[in-house]
């Protein structure tokens, strides 16, 4: 009997910590200007809606080869769900997905 109570208490504490960490993550991500869709239920997760076309058009507006830049930026945006602000730099704001993606020639892919 004591073992069952101990297991139920442990499962309850695990569940509470998981829910509280999700709430903290939502609070931390609210400062971003990107619109977000929060899916709630049994499989609670965050899904971002990112306008890749518009963000990449702005990012590549002053690039010397805008078509090549838009194509690479679009691929990175779809995979990483992020486009850094500005026309250059700030790549680290999108995380390792964006900064570590490379071409077949080991050059950085994302503008």
Secondary structure, 3 states (H helix, E strand, C coil): CHHHHHHHHHHHHHHHHHHHHHHHHHHHHCCCCCCEEEECCCCCEEEECCCHHHHHHHHCCCCCCHHHHHHHHHHHHHHHCCCCCCCCCCHHHHCHHHHHCECCCCCECCC
